[in-house]
Amino acid sequence: WAGRDLAYRVPVESEDEIGELARAFNAMAAKLEETEELRRNMIADLAHELRTPISILRGNLESLQWQLQEATPELIISLHDEAVRLSRLVSDLQSLAVAEAGELKLNREQVDPGELVGGLSMVFAVEANAKGVDLQVDIDEDVPALWVDRDRLRQVLLNLLTNALHHTPAGGRVGLRAHRQDGGVRLVVSDTGPGIGPEEIPRVFDRYYRAPAQDPGGVGLGLAIAKAYVEAHGGTIWVESELGRGTSFYVELPEGAKDQ
């Protein structure tokens, strides 16, 4: 491995402890090779994501400097949008790094899941209607309150809803549900999009991973951030999907109290 040949595998020639060690070594090598590939892809994706807004900002600012164009309100808005895009990417990277280091600070408060889900449904209703997608909301009456960071939980659902709406074609359906589940709350975001292949499901929450079916762009941080935020609350998140039938993301959070 001194030459970083991560594709090398040790021949397994026995079923004893030596063979078991060889298989463990090969499994570790395969994982390292996969991680290295993700790292290379991440660097390429980040470079692409940063290059586009920086090029736009630089080109337009140089044009303004040389008085080749006027600083119209439309131009200022466009440049501001690119700056926001850069800021969002940097913020996502920082949030993920903090969460994975176990240093995420949660500003907990009592939150009504039904109220949170209802508010998000109104935010996405216009976009869903414009796309021709049916947004269905189902909130149980007995959903207990949660002691959570409202902004973090809202970001989790925003990420999931954005993905669901993006991958659902016109005439499809996106569902948002909240109901009581064994001493806590289960939140479900479902869609009738193309679905996720079984070989991709174990990797969808990996940072920087983007499924082959996804559109180009993005660096695969949204689901990784969602997972980090949910787990910081002591909850769990998972996905169930079937090709051609759609995808459902599940978030379970424990019913909380202020003394936790």
N, C-alpha and C positions, 0 to 999 in steps of 0.2 A: 504493500500500500504506500510505500514511500513515494512512488510516482503518481499517486492518486488514481490508480486504475480501479475505479469502483465497480467495473463490470466483471472483475475477476471473481470466480467462485471456486471454493475448495471441493474437490471430488469427495463424495460420500461413499465410502467403501465398506462400511460395517454398520451394525445396528447396536453397538455397545456405546460406552460413554464417549469414545472418540468420534463415532458417527454422529452422536447427538450434539457434540461440540461443533462439528463441521456444519451441521444444519443450522445451528444457532448463529454461527459465523456468517453463513450465506444469507440468512434472513436479515442480519444486521447490515450486511453489504448492500442488499437490495433496498433496504430502507434508506441508507445513506445515499445511494444512487438516485432514488426518487426525490429525496430532499434536495440534492444538488441540482437536479433538473428543474424543480420548482423554483429554486433560488435564481437560476439563470433566466427562467421565464419571467420571474418577478422583476428582475433588473431590467429586462427588455420592455416589459409592460409599463413599469414606472417611467422609464426613459421616454416611451411613446406618450404617456399621459402628461408628462411635464413638458415635452418638446412642443406640443401643439399650442397650448395657451401661451407659453413663453414666446414662441415665434410670432404669434398674433400680436401680443403686447409689444414686442420689440419692433416689429414692422410698422405698426401704426404709430408708435411713439416717435420713431425715426422720421416718418412722414410728417408728423406734426412739427418736429424739430426743424425740418427743412422746408416747412410751410408748403408741403405738397398737397395737403388737405386741411380742411377746417375742423376745428373741435366742435362738431355738431352734437346736440343732445343724443342723437342716435349712436354716434361713435362712442361717446362717453359711457353710455349704457352697455354697449358691446364690450368695451374694455373692462368695465366693472364686472360683467358676467365671467370673463376669463379669469379675473383676479379671484372671484369667489370660487371658481372651479379649482384653482390652485390651493386656495385656503382649505377647501373641503378635503382635498386629498391629503394634505399635511396633517389636518386634524384627525382624519381616520387613522393614519399611520401612528400618530401619537397616542390616540385612544387605545388602539390595539396593543401597543407596546406596554402601556401602563396596566391594562387589564391582565395581560399575560404574565406580568411581573408580580401580580397579586397586590398591587398598590392602588387599585381603583377605589376612590372615595365615593361612597354612596350617600346622597342626601335623602335619607328615607323620610317618608311621610305616609299617612294613610290615604290610599288611593282606591277609588271605586272602579273596578275593572270595567263594569258596564258603561260608566261615564266615559272612561278612556276610549273604549272601543267605539262607542257612539260618536265621539268627537272625531275620531280618525275616519269613520265611515263618511262623515259629511265632507271631510277634506278630499277624499278620493272619489266621491260620488260624481263630481263634475267631470273628472278625467275619465272615469269608467263610462259614463254616458257618451262622451265625445268619441270614445273608441268603440262603442257598441257592445260593451261588456256589462253583464248583469251583476251588480254588486249586492250580495245577499248577506244580511247581518242577523245573527241569532244570539241573543243575550238572555241567559236564565235569570229569573227574578231573584233567586236565592244565592247569587254569586257573592261570596264573602269579600270583605275589603282586604287589601294587601298592604303591608308595610314595606314599601319599595321606593326606589328613586324614580319618580314619575318620568323625568326626562330620559333616563336610560331605557326604561321599559317602552316608552313611546318610540324611541329610536329603533328598538328591536322590531316592533310591529311595523314601523315605517319601512324598514329594510325588507321585511317579508312581503308586505303589501305591494311595494314597488316592484319587486321581482315577479310576484304573481300576476300583476296587471301587465307587466312588460311581456310576459310569455303567454298570455291568454289572447287568442285571436278574437276578432269581431264575432259576436254571436255566442261567445263563451261565457263562463261564469266564474266569479271570484267570491269565495265565502270567507266571512270573518265571524268566528264564534267565541263565546266566553261562557263557561259553565263550571259548576262546582265539581271537584274531583278529589275524593279521599283526603279531606282536610286541607285542601288548597284550591287552586284555580287552574283550569286548563284553557289555554287560548289556542285557537286553531285558525290558520290561514291556508285556504285551499284554492286550487285553480283547476281549470279544465284545459290546460296547455298541453304541450307535447310530452311532458313527463321526463323523468330522469332515468337513465339506464342503470341496471343493478350494479354494474361495475363502477359507476360514478358515485353512487349514494354514500359509500363509506368516506368519500373525500370532499363532499360538498362544503363541509365546515372548515376544511383546511385553509389556512391563510394563503393567499395568492393563487388558489386553485380556481380555474374557470372551466366548466364543462365544455367539451367540444361543440355542443349544440348552441352554446351561448353566442350572442353577437360579439364581434370584436370590440375592444374598448373595456375600460375598467381593469382593476387589478385584483379582483377576487377578495375584497376585504369585508364586504357587507355581511355575509353569513358568519365569517370568523368573528367579527365584532359582536354580532347578535349572540353567538354562543358564549363568548367571554362575559358579556353583560348578564345573561341569564344565569350562568354558573356563579357569578359573583353574588347573586341573590340567593344562592342555595337551590336553584331550580335546575331543570333539565330541558333540553331541546333536542328534537329528532325529526327526521323526515321519512315519509312513506310516499312512494311514487310507483307508477306503472306507465310504461311507454304507451302513448296514444290515449291514455285515460286521465292524466293529470297528476298533480302533486299536492301533498298536504304537509305543512310544517306544524309541529305541536310544541307548545311551550307550557310546562307545568311549573307553577310556583307555589311554595308553601304558604298557607294562611298565616299571616304574621301578626305580631303585636309590638307595641312600642318598647317593651322591655327586652326585645331580642338584641 
